[in-house]
Amino acid sequence: MGLYEGGGQLAKAMKELMRHWAETRSSWDDAAAKDFEERYMVPLQMEMRSVVGAMSQISTLIERIRRDCR
């Protein structure tokens, strides 16, 4: 599996996690839930966006290197 595919799988897993979190959040609505979301879910979501973007850029760079080395 290449970086591009791995990034896609990672993005899909994050989407699934956020869907489950939304389901959980609908029944867990107190200060602890809000704290958990702010401490863990929001930063994780932002980091995942960065990681998936970086993986895409690296994949593009690797493909360019492969073409140049042929």
GROMACS elastic network, one bead per residue, 0.5 to 0.9 nm:
[ bonds ]
;  ai    aj funct       b0    kb
    1     4     6  0.81428   500
    1     5     6  0.61616   500
    1     6     6  0.65662   500
    2     5     6  0.54037   500
    2     6     6  0.61450   500
    2     7     6  0.85755   500
    2    59     6  0.75861   500
    3     7     6  0.59552   500
    3     8     6  0.85001   500
    3    55     6  0.59045   500
    3    56     6  0.69396   500
    3    58     6  0.75293   500
    3    59     6  0.55148   500
    4     7     6  0.51623   500
    4     8     6  0.63193   500
    4     9     6  0.87918   500
    4    52     6  0.86417   500
    4    55     6  0.66332   500
    4    56     6  0.56731   500
    4    57     6  0.89098   500
    4    58     6  0.86230   500
    4    59     6  0.58684   500
    4    60     6  0.84056   500
    5     9     6  0.62561   500
    5    10     6  0.85699   500
    6     9     6  0.50800   500
    6    10     6  0.60815   500
    6    11     6  0.85523   500
    6    52     6  0.86734   500
    6    55     6  0.81542   500
    7    11     6  0.60815   500
    7    12     6  0.85031   500
    7    51     6  0.79705   500
    7    52     6  0.51529   500
    7    53     6  0.80660   500
    7    54     6  0.89385   500
    7    55     6  0.60579   500
    7    56     6  0.69177   500
    8    11     6  0.50941   500
    8    12     6  0.61204   500
    8    13     6  0.85937   500
    8    52     6  0.76231   500
    9    13     6  0.61183   500
    9    14     6  0.85747   500
   10    13     6  0.50909   500
   10    14     6  0.61858   500
   10    15     6  0.86158   500
   10    48     6  0.80235   500
   10    52     6  0.72604   500
   11    14     6  0.50812   500
   11    15     6  0.61761   500
   11    16     6  0.86507   500
   11    48     6  0.74765   500
   11    49     6  0.79112   500
   11    52     6  0.67967   500
   12    15     6  0.50846   500
   12    16     6  0.62704   500
   12    17     6  0.86643   500
   13    16     6  0.50414   500
   13    17     6  0.61437   500
   13    18     6  0.86289   500
   14    18     6  0.61276   500
   14    19     6  0.85197   500
   14    44     6  0.89825   500
   14    45     6  0.74556   500
   14    48     6  0.74994   500
   15    18     6  0.51449   500
   15    19     6  0.61957   500
   15    20     6  0.87245   500
   16    19     6  0.50167   500
   16    20     6  0.62875   500
   16    21     6  0.85508   500
   17    20     6  0.51262   500
   17    21     6  0.60661   500
   17    22     6  0.86292   500
   18    22     6  0.60942   500
   18    23     6  0.86068   500
   18    41     6  0.81701   500
   18    45     6  0.83486   500
   19    22     6  0.51569   500
   19    23     6  0.64176   500
   19    24     6  0.87260   500
   20    23     6  0.50703   500
   20    24     6  0.61726   500
   20    25     6  0.84813   500
   21    25     6  0.58627   500
   21    26     6  0.85139   500
   21    37     6  0.88724   500
   21    41     6  0.83763   500
   22    26     6  0.61914   500
   23    26     6  0.53390   500
   23    27     6  0.71775   500
   23    28     6  0.89036   500
   24    27     6  0.56388   500
   24    28     6  0.60300   500
   24    29     6  0.89174   500
   25    29     6  0.61384   500
   25    33     6  0.70523   500
   25    34     6  0.87399   500
   25    37     6  0.88823   500
   26    29     6  0.66547   500
   28    32     6  0.85984   500
   28    33     6  0.61774   500
   29    32     6  0.80461   500
   29    33     6  0.59885   500
   29    34     6  0.73878   500
   30    33     6  0.53853   500
   30    34     6  0.64460   500
   30    35     6  0.87459   500
   31    34     6  0.50906   500
   31    35     6  0.60833   500
   31    36     6  0.85600   500
   32    35     6  0.50121   500
   32    36     6  0.60556   500
   32    37     6  0.85094   500
   33    36     6  0.50591   500
   33    37     6  0.60835   500
   33    38     6  0.85851   500
   34    37     6  0.51060   500
   34    38     6  0.61727   500
   34    39     6  0.85337   500
   35    38     6  0.51582   500
   35    39     6  0.59411   500
   35    40     6  0.82916   500
   36    39     6  0.51818   500
   36    40     6  0.57016   500
   36    41     6  0.69682   500
   37    40     6  0.54941   500
   37    42     6  0.60393   500
   37    43     6  0.86474   500
   38    41     6  0.62456   500
   38    42     6  0.55188   500
   38    43     6  0.73017   500
   39    42     6  0.68752   500
   39    43     6  0.67891   500
   39    44     6  0.87681   500
   40    43     6  0.56652   500
   40    44     6  0.59355   500
   40    45     6  0.85535   500
   41    44     6  0.51049   500
   41    45     6  0.60646   500
   41    46     6  0.86724   500
   42    45     6  0.51839   500
   42    46     6  0.63305   500
   42    47     6  0.86950   500
   43    46     6  0.51153   500
   43    47     6  0.60766   500
   43    48     6  0.84931   500
   44    47     6  0.51084   500
   44    48     6  0.60171   500
   44    49     6  0.86405   500
   45    48     6  0.51545   500
   45    49     6  0.63822   500
   45    50     6  0.88493   500
   46    49     6  0.52764   500
   46    50     6  0.65339   500
   46    51     6  0.88204   500
   47    50     6  0.50849   500
   47    51     6  0.61283   500
   47    52     6  0.86191   500
   48    52     6  0.60113   500
   48    53     6  0.83791   500
   49    52     6  0.53174   500
   49    53     6  0.61279   500
   49    54     6  0.85671   500
   50    53     6  0.51390   500
   50    54     6  0.60744   500
   50    55     6  0.85659   500
   51    54     6  0.50508   500
   51    55     6  0.60675   500
   51    56     6  0.85770   500
   52    55     6  0.50604   500
   52    56     6  0.62408   500
   52    57     6  0.87332   500
   53    56     6  0.51301   500
   53    57     6  0.63296   500
   53    58     6  0.86900   500
   54    57     6  0.50551   500
   54    58     6  0.60991   500
   54    59     6  0.84757   500
   55    58     6  0.50923   500
   55    59     6  0.60284   500
   55    60     6  0.85984   500
   56    59     6  0.50769   500
   56    60     6  0.62718   500
   56    61     6  0.86739   500
   57    60     6  0.51352   500
   57    61     6  0.62157   500
   57    62     6  0.86652   500
   58    62     6  0.60774   500
   58    63     6  0.85614   500
   59    62     6  0.51520   500
   59    63     6  0.62338   500
   59    64     6  0.86712   500
   60    63     6  0.51995   500
   60    64     6  0.62818   500
   60    65     6  0.87160   500
   61    64     6  0.50806   500
   61    65     6  0.61975   500
   61    66     6  0.86574   500
   62    65     6  0.50168   500
   62    66     6  0.61662   500
   62    67     6  0.86658   500
   63    66     6  0.50650   500
   63    67     6  0.62639   500
   63    68     6  0.86229   500
   64    67     6  0.51532   500
   64    68     6  0.61416   500
   64    69     6  0.86340   500
   65    68     6  0.50536   500
   65    69     6  0.61094   500
   65    70     6  0.87812   500
   66    69     6  0.52100   500
   66    70     6  0.64523   500
   67    70     6  0.54803   500
